[in-house]
Amino acid sequence: MPLKAELHCHIEGAAAPELVLRQARAYGADPSPFIRDGAFVWHDFTSFLAAYDFSAGLFRSEEDYARLAEHYLTSLAREGAVYSEIFISPDHAVKAGLSPKAYADALGEGISRAGAKTGIEGRMIVVGLRHVGVDAVEKAARFAARSGNPLVTGFGMAGDERVGDLEDFVRAFEIAREAGLGITVHAGELMGWESVAAALDHIRPARIGHGVRAIENPDLVKRIADSGIVLECCPGSNVALGVFP
């Protein structure tokens, strides 16, 4: 089996249906609108987000998050993965009633447990959520820069790329870059090639999350290749959500 690495994973969205069902039972929640016959169900991006938010809302304690990371990385290892990077969001921590530090430490504990069982290695990329606003993204960047957690090695921005202008978020990325963190940013998923070009112009990332809409502009594809920018392509997600047929 070839060795594999995963570089694009929103950890709350990576909860397997069986784990979500377990969490739902523990918290007395009804999963039936979102899980049927052992699989998540949705019919458009809005219903996908509803299923995502339902699942994310079932992780509320430090042990919940440790269990989530352990379960996910262990499953990756079974498929031949030796390395994984997960996106973690301080905004999700706050929603769960945890401090960002407690949240990150708990996920790190889960990564360590999975590593002890399987040998897989994991790291964490702190992300700000674009649609929450500039101040929140800068706050996430400051947390990433000062976290002190050795598994936090990068900073990025996720969320709805249709909201806001990338140039407004430059300071957040400079905070992270000055702290020596790797830089990635979501672009070119819901929006076209212009979003990817703006990411290159304003953010100067080492990687771009998705980036697949760059294919709409051959000159941009060449620019990405010539610059050595890595695209974190997610074909399963793109097909499931209709980015590509």
N, C-alpha and C positions, 0 to 999 in steps of 0.2 A: 504493500500500500504506500503510495507517495506521501511524503510528509506535507502537512498543510499548515497554513497560518490564516487567521481571520483578523482583519483590520477594521471592520466596520460593524459594530454591534451596539445597539441601544439596549442596555441590559434589562430594563423593565419590559421592553418589547420582546425579549428573548425567552421569557418564561414559557416553558412547554405547557400544553393544555393540561397534562396530568398534574403538574405542580400548581397551576392556577386552580384546578378543581380542589386540590388539597387545601390551598389557602382559603378558598371560598367556604369550604366546610368549617374551617377553623374560625372564620369570622361571621358565619351565618349569612353569607351573601348568595344570591341566586345567579348562577352562571349561565342559565339556559338561553338567554337572548344572544349570548356570545360564543358558546361552545356547544356544538351538536355532534353526536357520534364521534366524540374524541378529537374534534378539530375546531379551530376558530372559524367563525363565519362572518362575512361582511359582503356588501355589494357595491360599495363605492368608498371614496377616501374618507368621507364623513363617518360612515359606519365602521370603517377600519379604526379611526381615531377613538370612537366610542369603545370598541373592544380593547384597544390599547389602554385607554384610561381606566377601564374596569380592572384589567389585569394589574396595572401599576398600583391601583388603590388597595390591592390586597397585600402589599408589602409595606408593613408599618413599623416593624421593630428591627433592631440591629440583627437579631437572629434570623428574621425573615430575609434580610438582604444577604447575610452570609450564606443562607441556604440557597438563595437564588443564584448567586455566583458559583457556588460549589456545584449545584445541579447542572448549570449551563456548561461550565468548563469541563466537567466530567463527561458530559454528552459529546462535546467537541472532541475530547481525547479518544473516545470510542470510534470516532470517524477518521482518526488519523491526524488530528491537529496536534501540533507541539507548541503553538504560541497563539495567544489571543489578546487583542486590545478591546476593552469595553468602554463605551461612552457612559459617563456618570454625570448626573445633573444635580447641582445644589438646590435647584428649584423643586425637584422631586423630593429631596431630603426634607425641605421645609413643609411640603404638603403632608409628608408622613409624620411630622412632628419631631423630626430628628435634626440635630445640628449637621451641617455639611461634613464636619470632621468625623462624627460618629458614623454617619452614612458611609463615607469613604473607607473608614477603618473596618467597618463590617463587611463591605464588599471585598476588601483586601484579605480579610480572614477567610472568606469563602474561596478566593483565589488560592490562598495557601493550602486550604484543605484539599482542593482539587489537585493541586500540584503534588501534595504528599501521597495521594492515592494513585495518580496516573503519570506524574512527571511533566505535565503540561505547565507552561509558564504563562503568566498573564500580567498585563499592565492596564492602567486606567488613564483615560483622556477625559478631563473635565470639560463639559460643554455648557455654554450659555445658550439660552433659547431666544432666538431672534425676535419672535413675536412678543416676547415679554418686555423688550425694550433695551435701550442702550445702557441704562444704569445697571440693570440686572446682569447684563452680559459682562460689564466691567467688574461687577462684584464677583461674578464667577471666576473671572480671570485673576483677580486678586487672591481669591481662595486657592486657585490652582498654584499660583506663584509662591504662596506661603504655607501650603498644606503640610509640608514636612514629611509627607507619606512617600516612601521611596518607590512605590508602585505608580504614583502619579507622574507620568512622563510627557504628557501633552495637553494641549488646550485646543478647543474647537468651538464652532457654533453650529447648532442644529436649529430645529424649529421651522416655521413657515417662511420659506425664502421669498414669498410674495410680499412680505411685510418689510418696510424700511429700506434704506439705502446702505450698501456695504461700506461706503466711505464714512458713515457715522459710527462704525464699529472699529475703526482703525486703532484707537487708543487701547481697547481691550486686548487686541492681539499684540500690540507693542508691550504691554505689561507682561504678557506671557512669554513673549520672545526674549525680553530682557532677563527673565528668570531662567532662560535656557531650555524652555519647553518646546517640544515639537509642535508644529502648527498645521491644523487641518480645518477646512470649512465646508459645510454643505452648500452645493450649488449645482445647477443643471439637472435637477430632478423634476420639480413641478414647473420650473421656468426654463426658457430656452438658452441658447448658446451665449446670449448676452450676459446672463447671470454668471456663467463660468469665466467669461472675459473680465467681468467686474471683479471677481474674486482674485484673479491673477494681478489685475491692476492695483487694487487697493489693499489686499490682505497679504499677498506674497507668500502663499502657503507652500509647504513641502508636499502636501497631499490635498486632494479635493474629494469630499464625500459625494458619491454618485458621479457627477460630471459628465454623464452619458449624453446629455443634449449637445455637447460640444460637437458631436458628429454632424450637426446641422451646418457647421462652418468648417470646411477643409483647412482654411488658413489657421483657424484656432487649434485644430487637431495637430497641425504641424508645430505650432507654438508650444503646445503642451509637451509633445514628444521631444522637441529640441531643448526644452527647459528641464527635462527629467522629472516633471511633476507626475506623481503617482495618483491614479484615479482609483478610489475605493468603489469598484463597481459591485452592484447588488442585483444581479439578474433576476433572482427569485422575487425580490420585492418589486422590482420594476414591472415585471409581468403581472404579478398579483394585483398591483395598484393601477395598472393600465397606462404606465408611462410608455411601455412598448407593448404591442399586441402579442 
